[in-house]
Amino acid sequence: MTDEFKTRSPKEVAEFLRHLAFATEQGLGRKSLAAEMLLHWLNGNGCKKVFSSDFLKDVPLIDRYLMNEVRPVFLTQKKAVLIGHRIWGGIVARIKGIMPTDGKPQLPDGRWPINYEGSSIEMPMIDAAKLRLGIKIDEREQDLFHALHGFGLATEVVMAAEPLGFEKYEVRFDRWLTRAIDRYHWNPGRRIVLPNPDFGSRDRSAIAPGQPVITFHYRHAIRVEQAGLAHPFESESTEWTPSDPRITARAVIDTSRYFVTADGLEYRQQ
C-alpha cells in the first residue's frame, strides 16, 4: 500500500486536510462535525471547542447507548463503571442511604441529582469493517466517529422516588441532560481510508489525483502538529435531552432486592 504522504511536507499535509474538510461539507450538502473539528484543529490554536449537540441528538447509536447503558445505571439495574471498577449505584443506592464519594447531596425537596459518564463510545467493529471495505454506514454516525473517534457521554439527571409500599418505588426523571466530551488527537498507529478531495484535479500540488480514495496514516497529522501548524484540543458538546421517551420514562423498582454491606450496595439474586 503506497503512502502518498510520506514525502509530503507538514504544510502540504495540512493543506490537504483543510481541502478535505471543505470538500466533506460540500459533498454532504450540510454541516459536518468531522469537518468542523478538523478545521478547529488547524485554526484553533489548541483552544477548547464547544460544538452543537445537534450532531448527536437522535443519532440511533447514541440513543441506544443512553437506553441500554446509562438509563439502567440510574435505575440501579446495571452496575456503574467508575474509574475502572463496577459498583451498584444510581437511585437505589440513594434510597438505601449510600452516597458515592463524588455524588451530590439530596435536594431540599427530596429529589436526587445524579451524574454518570461511564465507558467511552467507540465505533462498532462491524461498522469499522464496513468502512474499510468501502461499504456505507449511517452518514451521521460516520461523521460523528470521524470527528470524535472514541468519546464520552456525561449525563446529569434529577430523580424522584415515590413509595408504593413493600419497598417498591415509582421513580421518574425530572431532568436529563447529556453532553459529549472528548480530546481531539491522533493515534500514531492508526490509519483511515478517505475520499480523496484531490481526485480528478489538474493542480500540480494535488495528491494522488488519479485515486478516488486515499489512505491517510495518522502519523502524518502528528507531523503537522510538530511543525506547529495544528494543535490537539479539548471539546464538548452543548447539553441535550433525549427525544426518545423510552430513555426518560418512569419505572418501578423493587429495593428489597438490594442490601447494604460494608463495601456498599449488593444485589440479591431471587
N, C-alpha and C positions, 0 to 999 in steps of 0.2 A: 504494500500500500504506500503510494507516494505521499510524502509530507510536503505539500505545496508551500508551506510557510517557513520551512526550515531555513531557507536562505533570505527570507524577507526581514527587513529591519523592524524594530518595535514600532516605528512611526507608520510603516506600511501596514503592519498588522492592525494597528489602532484605526487607521482609515478604512480598512476592510470591514472591521466590526462596526464602525459608525455607518458605513454604507449598508451593512446587514440590518441594522436597527431601522433605518428609514425604509428599506425595501420590505421588511417584515410587516410594518403597519400598512404600507401601500398594498401588499398582497392580501392582507386580511380585510382591508377596507374598513377598519375600525381601530380603536386604541389597542395597543399591545403592551401588557405588563413587561414581557421579556424585553421589548424594545426600550421601554421607559427606564428599566433598571440598567440596561446596558449603556444607555446614554448618560445616566447619572454616574455610573462607574467611570466613564470617560470625562465627564464635565463637573462632577460634584465635589471634587477635592476631598473626598472621604467623609463629607457631612452626612448625618443621618437622613434617611429618606422615609417620608410618610406617604403612603400611596392609598388609593381608594379601595375600600372593601368591595366595590362593585366587581372587581376582578375575582372575588372569592364567593360572594353571596350566590346561593342557589347552584353552585357547581356540584354535581352529583357526588363526586368523590369526597368533597368537604362535608356535605350533609350526611353521608354515610358514616364518616368518622365521628361527627358530633353525635349521631344517633346511636352508634354501636360501641363507641369507646368513651365518650365524655359523659353523656347522659347517665349511663349505668354507674359511673363513678359517683356522681352526685346523689344517685338514689341508693348507693351502697349495694349495688347488685354486682359490681366488679371492683377488684382492688385497684387503688390508685397507684401510679408509678411515681415515686418521689425519690429523686437522687439515686436511682438505680435499685431502689427497694420497692416492694409491693406491699401495701397495707390497706386494711379496711378503713374507710373514712366517710366522707360525704355526710348526708343528713342524719343517718342513724348514729354515727359517732357523736354528733352534737346532741341528739336526743338523749343518748346514754351518758352525757356529761364529759365526753372526751374531746378535748380541743387540741388539734395539732399545734405544734410549737410556732408555726408560721401562720396560723389561722387568725381570723378577725373575731372579736367578741360578738356575742349575741346583741342584736339591736334592742333598744328600749321597748319596741312593740312586739318582741318575742320572735322575730324572724332572724334567719341566719345568713350572713354574707359568706360565700364560699368561693375560693379561687382554685383553678386547676389548669395545668398545662399539659402534662403527660409526655408521651413519646413524640418524636418528630414524625412528620408525614413524609414519606418517600414515594416516588413514582412506583406503582405496582410493577413487579417484574415482567408480567405479561405485556404491559403497555410499553415498557422499555424494549422488550424483544421485538414488538411490532414496529417500533420506530427504527430499530436497527435494520429491519427487513424492508423498510420503506412503506409499511402499512400505516394508514392514517388512524389516529385515535381522536377522541373528543378534542376539538380545537381549543376550547377554553382550558381544559386540563393540560394539554400540551404546552400552551402559552404559559400557564402557571408554573409548571415544573422547569421550563426553560428559564423562567425568571428567578425562581427561588430554590430550585433543586430540592433539598430537604429543608423543611421549615416547621416551626412550632405553632400551635394554636393555644393562646391563653384565653381562658374563659372565666368571667366573673358572673356569679348568679346571686340572687337573693331568694331564699327558700322559706316557705311557711309550712307548718305541720299542724293539722287539726286532728285531735284524738277521736278515734272511732270506737274505742273500747277494746279490751283484751289485747292490749299492746299493739294495736293496729292504728295507723295514721294515714290520713289523706294528705299528700304533700303536693305543693304547687310551686312553680317558678314565677315569682312576681317580677323578676328581672333576669335577663340573659343577654350578656354582651360578650362577643368573641372578637379577637383580633389576631392577625398573623404576625409572627416575629421571626426575623432571620438575619444572618450576616452574609452579605454578598461577597463571595470569594471564589477562587478557582482551585480545584484539586489537581495537582500537577500530574497525577497518574491517570486522569480521565481524558476522554475524547468524545466528540459528538459529530454526527453527520448532519450537515446543514444544507438548506437550499442555497445555491451559490448566487449571490446578488450580481456577480460579475459575468454570469453566463450570457454569452452572445455579445458581450461588449467588445468594441474595437479599440478601446482606450489602451495605450501601451502599458499603463500601470495595472491593468486588470489581472487578477489572479485566476489562473485556470479557466479562461473564458469558454473553453470547449466542454466544460463539465457542468451539468445541471445541478449536481450536488457535490459537496466537498467535505472532507473530514478535517475537523479542527481539533488539534491537541491543546488541552488547557494550558500546557506549559508555555505556550506562546503568549497567552494572556498574562501570565506571570512575568514574562519578559517586558511586556508593555508596562506593567506596574513598576518593575525595577528601573525602567527608564523614566519614571515619574510622569508618565502620560495617562495614568489611570490609578484609581485608589479603591481598595475594599471599603465597605461601609456597613453600618447597621441600618436595618429597615424594619418598619412595622406598618401594618395597615390601620386604617380607621376602624372603629368598632362597628359591629352589626349584630342584629338579632335574627336568627334563622327564620325563614319564611315557612318552612315545613312545620306544621302544627304538631306533628308527632314528636319532634325533638323537645318541645317545651310543654308537652301535655302533662296533666295531673296524673298521679299514680297513687296506689295504695300499697303501703309497705307493712310488713309484719316484723316488729322489732324483737319479738320473742325468739327469733332465730339467731340473735346475736347476744354475746355475753362479754363482759369486761374482764380482762386479765391484767396482770402486772405489765404485760408488754403491749397492751392496747386492746382493740376490739377483735373478737374472733367470731367466726360463723359456725353455727351448729347445724350439721347436716341432719336432715329428717328423712 
